[in-house]
C-alpha cells in the first residue's frame, strides 16, 4: 500500500483544491485485479455460509433475535474495516476477513425476513408487503452509493466515513428493532386485537416457536416440485450475474467509462431507485406471471418477482428453503468474481464485453425457467395450517382416522389459498 501526499518545495503538505481533509489523509491501496476480485467475492463467500443455518434457526429461535444478532456483527465489522487505514502491511488479509464476516452476518437477514413475513403477512397481501420490505435494501444501497461517490470525491479517504456512517446507523436501528418488533402477532404489544385475530385466523397461531427437523422434511417432494425448481434455476442465474454487477459496476464506470467518482454515485443510486419502483409494482402485479418474468429479465426483480415467491410457495419453510437454494446459488456468485479475475487482464472494454455476453445469456435462461414453471400457489405440505394440524393429528388422533384427516387438510388448504 502506498500513501500519497502532495508537497511543495519546502516540504509543506498541500491539498487538492476541491477536496477536504479532516482526520484522515488520502490513501491508495495497490491491489491487483485478482486481489480486488478476491476482496469483492469474499463477501459472498461469507454470505453463503449462514444462509441455511439461519433459515433453520429462525424457525426455532425467532426472526427477531436472529436479525438483531446479524446487524450487530455486520455493523461492528463495518466499523472495523476502517482499521485497514492504520494496518498498511496487513490490509489485504484484514479486509478479506472482515468482508467474510459482514457477508456471513448479511446472509442471515434474508432467510429470517422470510420467516418473519410468513407469520405476519396473510397470503393475499404477502407479495406486496414483502416487496415493500425488501425494497429497503435498494433504498439503503442507493443512499450509500450516492453518499460514497460524493465522500470519496470531495473528502480525503472518504471511504472511511462511509464505513463509519453505515456501522453507526446499524447501531441506531438495533434498539428500535428490539423495542418494536415481535416474532408473531400474538406476542406484539401494540397492534389491535382485531388485527391480531385477523392475521392469526388466516395464517394460524405461531406464538410457540417450532422445532424443525431437516430429516422430517419431504425432500423428494421438494426436489421434484416445479415451482421450487423454477426458483432454484432463476435465483442461480440471477445471483451469478447480479452479485457480479453489484460488486463491479462501480469499477466498470470508473475504469472503462472514465466517469468521475461523484457521478458514479449518482448513476448507481438511480439504478437502485428503478429497482425500488420495480419491487413495489411487481408486488402488485405478481399474480400475473408474465409481468414478474419481465421484471426478472430487465433487472428490476431483486426484492420482488421471484424473491418474494418463496413465502407464497412454501410459507411454513420459506426462510429454510430460501436459505438452501440461495446458499447453492451463491457459489455461482463467488465463481463469477473468480471468472472476472481470470478474464479481465486489463481494464479495457474488450475484456469486459465477454462477461456482458456471458451474463446476458445467464439472465435469459433464468427468466425462461421462471416463465415456464413458477407458481404463487402454496404447496400443500408447506402451509402453516397443514403443519400445525399434522402435529395435532400425530399427538391426539388414532391411526384409523387418517382418511378423515386427509380430507380435513385438503379443505383447510382450500380455505388457506382462497384467503
Secondary structure, DSSP 8 states (H G I E B T S, - for coil): -B---EE-TT--EE--TT-B-SSS---B----HHHHHHHHHHHHHHHHHSHHHHHHHHHHH-HHHHHHHHHHHHHHHHHHGGGGGT-STTHHHHHHHHHHHHHHHHHHHHHHHHHHHHHHS-HHHHHHHHHHHHHHHHHHHHHHHHHHHHHHHHBTTHHHHHHHHHHHHHHHHHHHHHHH--SSGGG-SSS-HHHHHHHHHHH----S-----GGGS-HHHHHH-HHHHHHHHHHHHHHHHHHHHHHHHHHHHHHTS---HHHHHHHHHHHHHHHHHHHHHHHHHTTSHHHHHHHHHHT--TTSGGGGHHHHH-GGGHHHHHHHHHHHHHHHHHHHHHHHHHH-SSS-HHHHHHHHHHHHHHHHHHHHHHHHH---S--GGG-HHHHHHHHHHHHH--GGGHHHHHHHHHHHHHHHHH-
